């Protein structure tokens, strides 16, 4: 059950980021990058199980932000769309 809740919040987060936050050249603007980071923190805070400590939560947010920064370079673009 816990794993399903985590998967759901991640899918919802990615969908929201793709439609609302990952705009054209989003990585070049500090405010846009910050908005992506805040959205990650907000969605994970509301969706992750309570047993996540503050330290673990911050680690997960940072890792997820770094992943999005590297793998979703531009609006509508993803390294995953290029594979295959």
Biopython code that builds the backbone (N, CA, C, O; Angstrom):
import numpy as np
from Bio.PDB.StructureBuilder import StructureBuilder

atoms = [
    (1, "UNK", "N", (0.829, -1.203, 0.000)),
    (1, "UNK", "CA", (0.000, 0.000, 0.000)),
    (1, "UNK", "C", (0.873, 1.268, 0.000)),
    (1, "UNK", "O", (0.599, 2.222, -0.727)),
    (2, "UNK", "N", (1.916, 1.256, 0.820)),
    (2, "UNK", "CA", (2.798, 2.421, 0.901)),
    (2, "UNK", "C", (3.508, 2.676, -0.428)),
    (2, "UNK", "O", (3.641, 3.820, -0.861)),
    (3, "UNK", "N", (3.959, 1.605, -1.064)),
    (3, "UNK", "CA", (4.638, 1.726, -2.348)),
    (3, "UNK", "C", (3.704, 2.321, -3.395)),
    (3, "UNK", "O", (4.120, 3.157, -4.198)),
    (4, "UNK", "N", (2.455, 1.896, -3.388)),
    (4, "UNK", "CA", (1.479, 2.425, -4.338)),
    (4, "UNK", "C", (1.243, 3.917, -4.125)),
    (4, "UNK", "O", (1.097, 4.671, -5.088)),
    (5, "UNK", "N", (1.206, 4.344, -2.857)),
    (5, "UNK", "CA", (1.011, 5.764, -2.555)),
    (5, "UNK", "C", (2.190, 6.584, -3.061)),
    (5, "UNK", "O", (2.006, 7.684, -3.581)),
    (6, "UNK", "N", (3.386, 6.058, -2.911)),
    (6, "UNK", "CA", (4.586, 6.756, -3.376)),
    (6, "UNK", "C", (4.584, 6.839, -4.904)),
    (6, "UNK", "O", (4.892, 7.889, -5.469)),
    (7, "UNK", "N", (4.241, 5.740, -5.570)),
    (7, "UNK", "CA", (4.168, 5.745, -7.035)),
    (7, "UNK", "C", (3.148, 6.759, -7.526)),
    (7, "UNK", "O", (3.393, 7.471, -8.500)),
    (8, "UNK", "N", (2.003, 6.823, -6.853)),
    (8, "UNK", "CA", (0.948, 7.744, -7.261)),
    (8, "UNK", "C", (1.413, 9.197, -7.150)),
    (8, "UNK", "O", (1.209, 9.981, -8.076)),
    (9, "UNK", "N", (2.031, 9.560, -6.032)),
    (9, "UNK", "CA", (2.472, 10.949, -5.875)),
    (9, "UNK", "C", (3.544, 11.288, -6.907)),
    (9, "UNK", "O", (3.593, 12.419, -7.389)),
    (10, "UNK", "N", (4.396, 10.337, -7.250)),
    (10, "UNK", "CA", (5.433, 10.594, -8.255)),
    (10, "UNK", "C", (4.828, 10.780, -9.642)),
    (10, "UNK", "O", (5.237, 11.673, -10.384)),
    (11, "UNK", "N", (3.856, 9.942, -9.993)),
    (11, "UNK", "CA", (3.187, 10.088, -11.291)),
    (11, "UNK", "C", (2.437, 11.415, -11.374)),
    (11, "UNK", "O", (2.500, 12.113, -12.386)),
    (12, "UNK", "N", (1.731, 11.754, -10.301)),
    (12, "UNK", "CA", (0.997, 13.023, -10.270)),
    (12, "UNK", "C", (1.948, 14.208, -10.373)),
    (12, "UNK", "O", (1.673, 15.180, -11.076)),
    (13, "UNK", "N", (3.069, 14.114, -9.664)),
    (13, "UNK", "CA", (4.065, 15.182, -9.689)),
    (13, "UNK", "C", (4.627, 15.364, -11.096)),
    (13, "UNK", "O", (4.718, 16.489, -11.586)),
    (14, "UNK", "N", (5.000, 14.277, -11.742)),
    (14, "UNK", "CA", (5.567, 14.382, -13.085)),
    (14, "UNK", "C", (4.560, 14.979, -14.060)),
    (14, "UNK", "O", (4.915, 15.809, -14.896)),
    (15, "UNK", "N", (3.319, 14.561, -13.952)),
    (15, "UNK", "CA", (2.278, 15.110, -14.833)),
    (15, "UNK", "C", (2.123, 16.613, -14.615)),
    (15, "UNK", "O", (2.007, 17.375, -15.575)),
    (16, "UNK", "N", (2.122, 17.036, -13.358)),
    (16, "UNK", "CA", (1.967, 18.464, -13.057)),
    (16, "UNK", "C", (3.181, 19.259, -13.538)),
    (16, "UNK", "O", (3.036, 20.338, -14.113)),
    (17, "UNK", "N", (4.363, 18.727, -13.302)),
    (17, "UNK", "CA", (5.568, 19.426, -13.756)),
    (17, "UNK", "C", (5.559, 19.583, -15.271)),
    (17, "UNK", "O", (5.860, 20.659, -15.789)),
    (18, "UNK", "N", (5.218, 18.518, -15.977)),
    (18, "UNK", "CA", (5.228, 18.573, -17.443)),
    (18, "UNK", "C", (4.221, 19.576, -17.992)),
    (18, "UNK", "O", (4.494, 20.229, -19.000)),
    (19, "UNK", "N", (3.072, 19.710, -17.354)),
    (19, "UNK", "CA", (2.041, 20.602, -17.887)),
    (19, "UNK", "C", (2.148, 22.031, -17.380)),
    (19, "UNK", "O", (1.692, 22.956, -18.052)),
    (20, "UNK", "N", (2.746, 22.232, -16.203)),
    (20, "UNK", "CA", (2.722, 23.568, -15.614)),
    (20, "UNK", "C", (4.081, 24.211, -15.350)),
    (20, "UNK", "O", (4.189, 25.437, -15.361)),
    (21, "UNK", "N", (5.103, 23.422, -15.116)),
    (21, "UNK", "CA", (6.368, 24.009, -14.660)),
    (21, "UNK", "C", (7.528, 23.886, -15.643)),
    (21, "UNK", "O", (8.395, 24.758, -15.689)),
    (22, "UNK", "N", (7.550, 22.821, -16.421)),
    (22, "UNK", "CA", (8.681, 22.615, -17.328)),
    (22, "UNK", "C", (8.428, 23.336, -18.643)),
    (22, "UNK", "O", (8.180, 22.720, -19.680)),
    (23, "UNK", "N", (8.498, 24.649, -18.568)),
    (23, "UNK", "CA", (8.235, 25.512, -19.710)),
    (23, "UNK", "C", (9.513, 25.713, -20.517)),
    (23, "UNK", "O", (10.591, 25.272, -20.119)),
    (24, "UNK", "N", (9.375, 26.371, -21.632)),
    (24, "UNK", "CA", (10.504, 26.617, -22.521)),
    (24, "UNK", "C", (11.683, 27.222, -21.752)),
    (24, "UNK", "O", (11.539, 28.228, -21.057)),
    (25, "UNK", "N", (12.836, 26.595, -21.891)),
    (25, "UNK", "CA", (14.081, 27.057, -21.256)),
    (25, "UNK", "C", (13.946, 27.200, -19.745)),
    (25, "UNK", "O", (14.520, 28.117, -19.158)),
    (26, "UNK", "N", (13.203, 26.313, -19.115)),
    (26, "UNK", "CA", (12.949, 26.412, -17.674)),
    (26, "UNK", "C", (14.224, 26.347, -16.845)),
    (26, "UNK", "O", (14.277, 26.907, -15.750)),
    (27, "UNK", "N", (15.239, 25.679, -17.345)),
    (27, "UNK", "CA", (16.476, 25.536, -16.557)),
    (27, "UNK", "C", (17.313, 26.807, -16.533)),
    (27, "UNK", "O", (18.179, 26.951, -15.669)),
    (28, "UNK", "N", (17.077, 27.729, -17.455)),
    (28, "UNK", "CA", (17.908, 28.930, -17.529)),
    (28, "UNK", "C", (17.445, 30.042, -16.598)),
    (28, "UNK", "O", (18.197, 30.983, -16.342)),
    (29, "UNK", "N", (16.225, 29.952, -16.089)),
    (29, "UNK", "CA", (15.697, 31.001, -15.219)),
    (29, "UNK", "C", (15.657, 30.527, -13.770)),
    (29, "UNK", "O", (15.068, 29.494, -13.454)),
    (30, "UNK", "N", (16.285, 31.293, -12.910)),
    (30, "UNK", "CA", (16.358, 30.930, -11.495)),
    (30, "UNK", "C", (14.972, 30.792, -10.873)),
    (30, "UNK", "O", (14.729, 29.867, -10.098)),
    (31, "UNK", "N", (14.061, 31.706, -11.208)),
    (31, "UNK", "CA", (12.723, 31.651, -10.608)),
    (31, "UNK", "C", (11.945, 30.419, -11.070)),
    (31, "UNK", "O", (11.181, 29.840, -10.299)),
    (32, "UNK", "N", (12.137, 30.027, -12.309)),
    (32, "UNK", "CA", (11.451, 28.845, -12.825)),
    (32, "UNK", "C", (12.019, 27.580, -12.193)),
    (32, "UNK", "O", (11.269, 26.669, -11.842)),
    (33, "UNK", "N", (13.326, 27.520, -12.049)),
    (33, "UNK", "CA", (13.944, 26.371, -11.363)),
    (33, "UNK", "C", (13.457, 26.291, -9.929)),
    (33, "UNK", "O", (13.170, 25.205, -9.426)),
    (34, "UNK", "N", (13.364, 27.430, -9.274)),
    (34, "UNK", "CA", (12.881, 27.456, -7.891)),
    (34, "UNK", "C", (11.430, 26.993, -7.809)),
    (34, "UNK", "O", (11.053, 26.294, -6.869)),
    (35, "UNK", "N", (10.617, 27.379, -8.787)),
    (35, "UNK", "CA", (9.210, 26.956, -8.803)),
    (35, "UNK", "C", (9.098, 25.449, -8.961)),
    (35, "UNK", "O", (8.220, 24.828, -8.362)),
    (36, "UNK", "N", (9.973, 24.855, -9.756)),
    (36, "UNK", "CA", (9.987, 23.399, -9.918)),
    (36, "UNK", "C", (10.371, 22.747, -8.590)),
    (36, "UNK", "O", (9.744, 21.776, -8.168)),
    (37, "UNK", "N", (11.390, 23.278, -7.942)),
    (37, "UNK", "CA", (11.833, 22.716, -6.646)),
    (37, "UNK", "C", (10.713, 22.818, -5.601)),
    (37, "UNK", "O", (10.469, 21.862, -4.865)),
    (38, "UNK", "N", (10.042, 23.952, -5.533)),
    (38, "UNK", "CA", (8.948, 24.143, -4.572)),
    (38, "UNK", "C", (7.807, 23.170, -4.868)),
    (38, "UNK", "O", (7.226, 22.594, -3.949)),
    (39, "UNK", "N", (7.492, 22.991, -6.131)),
    (39, "UNK", "CA", (6.414, 22.063, -6.496)),
    (39, "UNK", "C", (6.768, 20.632, -6.094)),
    (39, "UNK", "O", (5.908, 19.894, -5.612)),
    (40, "UNK", "N", (8.007, 20.242, -6.286)),
    (40, "UNK", "CA", (8.459, 18.913, -5.859)),
    (40, "UNK", "C", (8.275, 18.773, -4.352)),
    (40, "UNK", "O", (7.729, 17.774, -3.884)),
    (41, "UNK", "N", (8.724, 19.759, -3.597)),
    (41, "UNK", "CA", (8.608, 19.699, -2.139)),
    (41, "UNK", "C", (7.153, 19.665, -1.695)),
    (41, "UNK", "O", (6.801, 18.916, -0.783)),
    (42, "UNK", "N", (6.310, 20.462, -2.326)),
    (42, "UNK", "CA", (4.892, 20.530, -1.960)),
    (42, "UNK", "C", (4.198, 19.201, -2.223)),
    (42, "UNK", "O", (3.484, 18.682, -1.366)),
    (43, "UNK", "N", (4.413, 18.658, -3.409)),
    (43, "UNK", "CA", (3.751, 17.400, -3.773)),
    (43, "UNK", "C", (4.249, 16.236, -2.916)),
    (43, "UNK", "O", (3.451, 15.412, -2.470)),
    (44, "UNK", "N", (5.548, 16.162, -2.685)),
    (44, "UNK", "CA", (6.066, 15.077, -1.859)),
    (44, "UNK", "C", (5.613, 15.223, -0.414)),
    (44, "UNK", "O", (5.317, 14.229, 0.249)),
    (45, "UNK", "N", (5.560, 16.445, 0.072)),
    (45, "UNK", "CA", (5.122, 16.672, 1.449)),
    (45, "UNK", "C", (3.687, 16.202, 1.656)),
    (45, "UNK", "O", (3.350, 15.670, 2.714)),
    (46, "UNK", "N", (2.853, 16.396, 0.657)),
    (46, "UNK", "CA", (1.455, 15.998, 0.794)),
    (46, "UNK", "C", (1.227, 14.527, 0.481)),
    (46, "UNK", "O", (0.194, 13.973, 0.859)),
    (47, "UNK", "N", (2.175, 13.878, -0.207)),
    (47, "UNK", "CA", (1.922, 12.525, -0.656)),
    (47, "UNK", "C", (2.769, 11.420, -0.056)),
    (47, "UNK", "O", (2.380, 10.253, -0.098)),
    (48, "UNK", "N", (3.918, 11.767, 0.500)),
    (48, "UNK", "CA", (4.768, 10.731, 1.073)),
    (48, "UNK", "C", (4.249, 10.310, 2.452)),
    (48, "UNK", "O", (3.621, 11.101, 3.156)),
    (49, "UNK", "N", (4.519, 9.065, 2.825)),
    (49, "UNK", "CA", (4.106, 8.601, 4.151)),
    (49, "UNK", "C", (4.732, 9.440, 5.267)),
    (49, "UNK", "O", (5.810, 10.011, 5.098)),
    (50, "UNK", "N", (4.055, 9.506, 6.389)),
    (50, "UNK", "CA", (4.513, 10.314, 7.529)),
    (50, "UNK", "C", (5.842, 9.838, 8.102)),
    (50, "UNK", "O", (6.536, 10.605, 8.769)),
    (51, "UNK", "N", (6.201, 8.591, 7.854)),
    (51, "UNK", "CA", (7.418, 8.055, 8.469)),
    (51, "UNK", "C", (8.706, 8.620, 7.862)),
    (51, "UNK", "O", (9.792, 8.370, 8.384)),
    (52, "UNK", "N", (8.596, 9.371, 6.776)),
    (52, "UNK", "CA", (9.777, 10.006, 6.196)),
    (52, "UNK", "C", (10.272, 11.095, 7.145)),
    (52, "UNK", "O", (9.532, 12.018, 7.483)),
    (53, "UNK", "N", (11.523, 10.978, 7.569)),
    (53, "UNK", "CA", (12.106, 11.993, 8.444)),
    (53, "UNK", "C", (12.390, 13.256, 7.628)),
    (53, "UNK", "O", (12.384, 13.216, 6.398)),
    (54, "UNK", "N", (12.634, 14.354, 8.300)),
    (54, "UNK", "CA", (12.958, 15.600, 7.610)),
    (54, "UNK", "C", (14.201, 15.423, 6.746)),
    (54, "UNK", "O", (14.247, 15.895, 5.610)),
    (55, "UNK", "N", (15.197, 14.749, 7.282)),
    (55, "UNK", "CA", (16.444, 14.541, 6.545)),
    (55, "UNK", "C", (16.200, 13.693, 5.296)),
    (55, "UNK", "O", (16.705, 14.019, 4.221)),
    (56, "UNK", "N", (15.440, 12.619, 5.424)),
    (56, "UNK", "CA", (15.147, 11.763, 4.283)),
    (56, "UNK", "C", (14.294, 12.506, 3.261)),
    (56, "UNK", "O", (14.514, 12.381, 2.056)),
    (57, "UNK", "N", (13.329, 13.272, 3.737)),
    (57, "UNK", "CA", (12.476, 14.066, 2.854)),
    (57, "UNK", "C", (13.318, 15.033, 2.030)),
    (57, "UNK", "O", (13.154, 15.123, 0.814)),
    (58, "UNK", "N", (14.218, 15.756, 2.692)),
    (58, "UNK", "CA", (15.070, 16.720, 1.996)),
    (58, "UNK", "C", (15.990, 16.033, 0.990)),
    (58, "UNK", "O", (16.245, 16.561, -0.092)),
    (59, "UNK", "N", (16.484, 14.851, 1.357)),
    (59, "UNK", "CA", (17.333, 14.082, 0.449)),
    (59, "UNK", "C", (16.554, 13.669, -0.789)),
    (59, "UNK", "O", (17.051, 13.790, -1.909)),
    (60, "UNK", "N", (15.332, 13.181, -0.590)),
    (60, "UNK", "CA", (14.499, 12.749, -1.713)),
    (60, "UNK", "C", (14.128, 13.928, -2.610)),
    (60, "UNK", "O", (14.148, 13.805, -3.835)),
    (61, "UNK", "N", (13.795, 15.053, -2.016)),
    (61, "UNK", "CA", (13.461, 16.245, -2.809)),
    (61, "UNK", "C", (14.656, 16.683, -3.652)),
    (61, "UNK", "O", (14.508, 16.987, -4.836)),
    (62, "UNK", "N", (15.829, 16.715, -3.045)),
    (62, "UNK", "CA", (17.031, 17.114, -3.765)),
    (62, "UNK", "C", (17.366, 16.166, -4.905)),
    (62, "UNK", "O", (17.725, 16.598, -6.000)),
    (63, "UNK", "N", (17.244, 14.861, -4.639)),
    (63, "UNK", "CA", (17.539, 13.866, -5.675)),
    (63, "UNK", "C", (16.535, 13.956, -6.818)),
    (63, "UNK", "O", (16.906, 13.847, -7.987)),
    (64, "UNK", "N", (15.284, 14.153, -6.482)),
    (64, "UNK", "CA", (14.253, 14.252, -7.517)),
    (64, "UNK", "C", (14.433, 15.517, -8.355)),
    (64, "UNK", "O", (14.291, 15.479, -9.577)),
    (65, "UNK", "N", (14.744, 16.638, -7.700)),
    (65, "UNK", "CA", (14.987, 17.872, -8.435)),
    (65, "UNK", "C", (16.165, 17.699, -9.387)),
    (65, "UNK", "O", (16.099, 18.121, -10.542)),
    (66, "UNK", "N", (17.239, 17.084, -8.909)),
    (66, "UNK", "CA", (18.421, 16.865, -9.748)),
    (66, "UNK", "C", (18.075, 15.972, -10.939)),
    (66, "UNK", "O", (18.537, 16.206, -12.055)),
    (67, "UNK", "N", (17.269, 14.962, -10.693)),
    (67, "UNK", "CA", (16.843, 14.065, -11.767)),
    (67, "UNK", "C", (16.048, 14.836, -12.830)),
    (67, "UNK", "O", (16.311, 14.700, -14.024)),
    (68, "UNK", "N", (15.096, 15.627, -12.400)),
    (68, "UNK", "CA", (14.277, 16.408, -13.331)),
    (68, "UNK", "C", (15.160, 17.396, -14.094)),
    (68, "UNK", "O", (15.004, 17.571, -15.302)),
    (69, "UNK", "N", (16.073, 18.031, -13.395)),
    (69, "UNK", "CA", (16.982, 18.999, -14.017)),
    (69, "UNK", "C", (17.801, 18.350, -15.136)),
    (69, "UNK", "O", (18.014, 18.957, -16.186)),
    (70, "UNK", "N", (18.253, 17.127, -14.912)),
    (70, "UNK", "CA", (19.087, 16.443, -15.896)),
    (70, "UNK", "C", (18.289, 15.765, -17.011)),
    (70, "UNK", "O", (18.735, 15.729, -18.158)),
    (71, "UNK", "N", (17.136, 15.238, -16.687)),
    (71, "UNK", "CA", (16.420, 14.382, -17.638)),
    (71, "UNK", "C", (15.307, 15.082, -18.409)),
    (71, "UNK", "O", (14.806, 14.533, -19.390)),
    (72, "UNK", "N", (14.915, 16.269, -17.993)),
    (72, "UNK", "CA", (13.852, 17.020, -18.680)),
    (72, "UNK", "C", (14.385, 18.398, -19.046)),
    (72, "UNK", "O", (14.042, 19.391, -18.405)),
    (73, "UNK", "N", (15.225, 18.459, -20.079)),
    (73, "UNK", "CA", (15.955, 19.682, -20.392)),
    (73, "UNK", "C", (15.126, 20.848, -20.913)),
    (73, "UNK", "O", (15.536, 21.999, -20.764)),
    (74, "UNK", "N", (13.977, 20.585, -21.517)),
    (74, "UNK", "CA", (13.219, 21.674, -22.117)),
    (74, "UNK", "C", (11.744, 21.298, -22.167)),
    (74, "UNK", "O", (11.381, 20.145, -21.936)),
    (75, "UNK", "N", (10.917, 22.257, -22.463)),
    (75, "UNK", "CA", (9.478, 22.026, -22.530)),
    (75, "UNK", "C", (9.163, 20.888, -23.492)),
    (75, "UNK", "O", (9.543, 20.933, -24.662)),
    (76, "UNK", "N", (8.471, 19.872, -22.996)),
    (76, "UNK", "CA", (8.080, 18.743, -23.818)),
    (76, "UNK", "C", (9.205, 17.773, -24.137)),
    (76, "UNK", "O", (8.973, 16.767, -24.808)),
    (77, "UNK", "N", (10.404, 18.046, -23.680)),
    (77, "UNK", "CA", (11.546, 17.190, -23.971)),
    (77, "UNK", "C", (11.871, 16.305, -22.776)),
    (77, "UNK", "O", (11.670, 16.688, -21.624)),
    (78, "UNK", "N", (12.374, 15.122, -23.075)),
    (78, "UNK", "CA", (12.782, 14.180, -22.049)),
    (78, "UNK", "C", (13.774, 13.227, -22.673)),
    (78, "UNK", "O", (13.634, 12.854, -23.838)),
    (79, "UNK", "N", (14.789, 12.824, -21.900)),
    (79, "UNK", "CA", (15.722, 11.849, -22.417)),
    (79, "UNK", "C", (15.018, 10.514, -22.651)),
    (79, "UNK", "O", (15.485, 9.695, -23.442)),
    (80, "UNK", "N", (13.908, 10.299, -21.973)),
    (80, "UNK", "CA", (13.181, 9.038, -22.110)),
    (80, "UNK", "C", (12.455, 8.971, -23.458)),
    (80, "UNK", "O", (12.244, 7.880, -23.988)),
    (81, "UNK", "N", (12.081, 10.097, -24.004)),
    (81, "UNK", "CA", (11.445, 10.120, -25.306)),
    (81, "UNK", "C", (12.425, 9.860, -26.429)),
    (81, "UNK", "O", (12.031, 9.471, -27.528)),
    (82, "UNK", "N", (13.704, 10.073, -26.154)),
    (82, "UNK", "CA", (14.741, 9.884, -27.160)),
    (82, "UNK", "C", (15.190, 8.441, -27.245)),
    (82, "UNK", "O", (15.723, 8.022, -28.272)),
    (83, "UNK", "N", (14.988, 7.675, -26.193)),
    (83, "UNK", "CA", (15.430, 6.277, -26.159)),
    (83, "UNK", "C", (14.463, 5.404, -26.938)),
    (83, "UNK", "O", (13.252, 5.625, -26.908)),
    (84, "UNK", "N", (14.987, 4.436, -27.619)),
    (84, "UNK", "CA", (14.149, 3.420, -28.229)),
    (84, "UNK", "C", (13.800, 3.690, -29.603)),
    (84, "UNK", "O", (13.093, 2.899, -30.227)),
]
sb = StructureBuilder()
sb.init_structure("model")
sb.init_model(0)
sb.init_chain("A")
sb.init_seg("    ")
for serial, (resi, resn, name, xyz) in enumerate(atoms, 1):
    if name == "N":
        sb.init_residue(resn, " ", resi, " ")
    sb.init_atom(name, np.array(xyz, "f"), 0.0, 1.0, " ", f" {name:<3s}", serial, name[0])
structure = sb.get_structure()
